[in-house]
Amino acid sequence: MKFFLAFIFLFYSSYWSWAQNITVSREAVGKVQDSRMNELSGLIASKRYAGKFWTHNDSGDSARVFLIDEMAQLKAVFNLEGITATDVEDIAMFQYEGRNYIVLADIGDNRAVRAFIQLYIFEEPSYYEEGETYFVSRTDIRVLKLAYDDKPRDAEAIFVDPVDLTCYLITKREFNVGVYSIPIATLKDNDSIILNRSASLPITFVTAADISRSGEYILVKNLTHVFLWKRNVGQTVVQTLNQPYLQVNYEAEPQGEAICFAERDDVFYTISERVLGLDAYLYRYTIDLLTSY
């Protein structure tokens, strides 16, 4: 596995060398300390609580999300009642009819054997006491069942376009990963969807993605790099992703699998798993001179 990852890094380092680099400033704003958050895999900025984030563990954990602040301190835990998670790998948010919704993506499939994967959609919850555990009722959760049109695939990245409320899923392991679209806002509980590829990206081992609240910028992260696309007025997400990307200067984290925009387009955050006894941090990145691109 280590040899394979080294090969991937060398191969794609030369492949990506043509991309224009964007300089960022990085600051470690908080260290993950609660032992329950040991394999963080997804991150999204809360719409209800400014300066706070929703995050979750990946495979092996129950169906739950954590609310943390900008110092990575745990504020509340929310368990999803009646949901048995397999491998939750990313999280997203969208607003529909004045309400904020979380999308928890149970889309991991390391061995590519799952007949279907799932999205869990529920309204962004409220918390009242710090450190408490809350529950989201099964009746308040929509479960969407997804199946690829050809064969099972591993995936770890989703985001929802705030312009047209389409959810985009990006696969992980192909040399040119696939992008799949889902019209998420109006689908009902237990709806089944066949995933058809909408686009391909010339990158591999994608672990996270997000779109800015304005819908103007898209971030995609893999194990070693972060990529940025700028969306022009009137463009769809697929049209945007078919354009050349910009490469963000990024220092790889141990098992870093999560990324999200802040409320501002020029700020994003990453967080990683606590692997091999190493500390995990919430990092804040400021993109220099973003408006010039």
N, C-alpha and C positions, 0 to 999 in steps of 0.2 A: 504494500500500500504506500509506504513512504517513497519507494522508487517511482511508483506511478505518479504521485503528486509532484515529485521533483521534475519528472518529465513534462507534466502539464505546465508547471511554472516556467520552465525553460522554453518550451514550445511557444506558449502564448506570450511570454515576455517579448520575444522577437516579433510576434504577430502584432502586438499592441504598440510597438515602439513608434509607429507613425502617428499615433493619436496625439492631439494637442493636449498638453497638461494644464490643469487648473490648480493653482496653489490654494491650500487651505491652512488654517490655524487650528491646532488640536489642543484641547484641554480636558484632562481627566477631572470630571466634576463630582464623581461619587464612586465609592467601592461597594460592590455587592457583598452583604454580610449575612443576610438571613439564609440559613442552610436549606430552606425549602426551594430557593431559587438557584439550583445547582447546574442546570443545563438550559440556560435561557437561549431561546432560538428565534424569537420574534419581538418586535418593538413597534409601538405606534403612539404618537402624541395624543393625549386625551383632548376631546373637544369640550367636555364639560368642566374639566379642572385644568386651568392654565398652569403650565410648568410641571405637569404630571404625565405619566406614561403607563400604558398597558403593556404587559409582557407575559411570557409563559415559558414553561419548559417544553422540551420535545419528547421523544418516545420514552415510555416508562412512567410517565406521570399521569395523574388523573386529568379529567377535563376541568381545568380551572385556569383563571387568569389572575395576575397580580397587578395591583396599582402601586406604582412607585413614584417618588418625587425626583427632582433633578439631582439629588445627592444619592440616588439609588437606594433610598430607604423605603422599606415596605410600609405601605399605608393600609392596605386591605387585601383580602383574598376573596375571590368569588368562584364558587363551585357551580358547575353546570349540572343541574339535576337530570337524571335519566339519560345522560350521555356517557358512553364508553369510548374514550379516545384511543386511537391506535398510534399515531405519530403526528402530533401537531407541530407544524414547522414555521408558520408565519401568522401574522395578524394584520388586519387592515380596518379602516373605518370609512363610513360614508354617511351623508345626510340625506334623508328622504322625508318629504312632507313635514319639515321642521323638526324632525327627530334624528338623533345621532345613533348609528348602529355600528356594532363591532362585528367583524368577520373573523372567526377563528378557523384556520385552515389545517384540517387533518389530512394532509396531502403527501406526507413522507412515505416512501416505499423503496427502501434500500435494495431489496431483491427483485423489485418489479414484478410482484405477484398479486397485488390487490385487484380484485375484480372491479371495485369502485372506491373512490376516495370521497371525502365529505367536507362540506363547509357548514359551520355552525354560526347562525346569524341571530343576534339579540340586541335589544336596545341598550345603549351604554348605561350601566347601572350607577346608582348613587351609594355613597358610604357615609356613615354618620359618626362612627367611633374608630379612631386609628387602631390598627392591630387586630380588628375584628374579622371574623370569617362570615361571609354572606352566601346566599344561594340565589341562583337564577332558575326559576321554575321551568320545567320542560315545556309547559304550555306557552312560554314566552320565547322559545327558541325555534327557529326554522332550521331544519336539517336538509341540505341539498346533497344529493348523491350524484357524483360525477364519474364518467367513464370515458377513457380515451377512445377515439374512433378506430385505432388499430391494435394497440397493445398497452399493457400497464407501463407506467414510467414513474421515476422518482421526481419529486418536486419539492421546493422549499421556499418559493417566493410568490406572493400575490400583492396586488394593489387595486384600488377602485378609483376609476376616473371620476373626479367630481363634476366634470362637464356633462357626461351622458350616463353616469352610474353603471358603466360596464366594468366588471371585475376581470382583471388579467392575471393569469397564472403562467409562471415561467418554469419550465422543467430544469433539471439540474445537470444530468450526466452526459448528455450528447456533446460532441465537439461543437456543434451549432445548436444551441438549446432552442426549444420551441416556445412560442407564445400562444396562449389559448384564451379566448374571450368568453365571458359568461354574463348575460343580462340580469344582474343580481337583484335589482331593487324589487321587481314585481313577481319573482318566483315564490312559490308556496312551499310550505313544509312538506317534506318527503318527495318533492319534485325530483325527477331524474334528468340529467343533461348529458348529451354526448359531446365530448370536447373535440373540436376540429382546429387544427393549427391555423393561426391567423398570420404568423410571421416567424422568422428564425433570426437569432442573434449570433454573431460570430464569436461567441464566448462560451465557456464551459464552467462547470461546478458552481452554478449560481446558487446562492444561499439566502438572498433577501432582495426586496425591491420596495420602492415607495414612490408616490407622486406628490408633488407639492400641493398645498391647499388651493393655490390659484390654478392648478392644472397645467402650469407652464413648464415645469421641469420634472424629469423622471430620473430616479437613481436606481441602479442595479449593482448589486455587490456579489462578488464571488470570494473565494478563499483568500485571494491576494490583491485584488484590485477593486476599485469603485469607479463606475462609469456614469456619465451624466448626458442626458439628451435634453435639448431645448426645443420646446414645442412652439411652432409658429401659429399665428392667429388662423383659425379655421381648419387646422390640421386635426386628424384623428390620432389616437395613440399609436395605431399600427403605422400610419404614415410617418410619425415622429421616429419610431424605433427603426424604420428603414433608412433613416438618415445616418451619417457618420456621428459617432459619439465623441464626447470629450472625456479624457481620463483624469480623475481626481487624484492628487497626490495623497496616498494612504499608506499608513504603517500597519501592516497586518497584525491582527490580534490572535492569540491562541484560541482556536476554535471560534473565531468571530463569525456569527451567523445572523446578525440582526442589524437593520438600518431603518431610520425613519427621518422624515423632515420635521422640523419644528413648525411653529405657526408661520415663521418667516421662510421665504424661499431660499435665503442664503445661509441657513443654518440647518445642519442635520446631526443626528446622534447615532452612535453604534453601542452595542453591548455584546458581551461574549459569555461563553460557558466558563464555569470554574473547573478547569481541566488540569489533571496531574498536580493538584495542590496549588496551582497558580491562582492569584487573585484575579477577579473579574471587575472591570470598571465600566462605568457609563462615560462615554467620551462625547464631548461637544465639539463639532467642527464648524468653523465659519469659512465660507467660500469667499475668497478675495475677489473683488471687482466682478461679481457675477453679472451685474447689469451690462457689462461691456461685451458679453457673449451673445 
